[in-house]
Amino acid sequence: MAIAQSALKQMFDHISSETDWNLDGPLRWEYFFADPAQEPLQKLAEQLTQEGYRVIDIFLGERDEDDGDDEESYFLHVDKKEHHTIESLNQRNAQFDALAKRFHVAAYDGMDVGPA
């Protein structure tokens, strides 16, 4: 999933104006990967654990028929306390896109953030 750098800037601007989170320090960054099968996600989870990420869950998501999605997907949810700038998060997203391809996972599905 290619996430535009302009979207990351909007996210950082929103965090800065709407929360009291310290953007100059670590936050809890959550990352999501999606695939119709569990096995590729399990292999990716093992790799991410070795890289210091915490596996939250691998779960079966609900179909979104409103989006024309008639296939169920499993999701890998990991997190890590990290400090990011717009540029470093853009790089992380590119790394996770490439990692998903390397592990034959259908998609890197994006990220979320919360206080550390």
C-alpha positions, 0 to 999 in steps of 0.5 A, a space after each residue: 500500500 503506497 501511502 503518500 507523503 502528503 497524507 503522512 504530513 496531514 497525519 503529523 499535523 493532526 497529531 500536533 494540533 489535536 493531541 498532547 503526544 510528543 512527536 519528538 519522542 517515541 510513540 506506539 506505532 502499529 502496522 498491519 499486513 493483509 493476506 487471504 492465508 495465515 501462513 505467509 503472515 505467520 512467517 512475516 510475524 517471525 521475521 518482524 519479531 526478530 526485528 524487535 516488533 511485538 506481534 499483537 495478533 493475526 486475525 480474520 477480518 470481515 469482508 467489506 462487501 460495500 467495497 466490492 471485497 468478496 474475499 476474506 483476509 487475515 491481518 497481521 497486527 504488530 507494534 513497536 515504540 519508535 520515534 518517526 518523522 514524516 520522512 522516516 515513516 515514509 521510509 518505514 512504509 516503503 520498507 514494509 511494502 518491500 517486506 510484504 512482497 519478499 514474504 509473498 504477503 498480499 499487502 502492507 495495509 498501513 499503520 496507526 499511532 498512539 501514545 507510548 
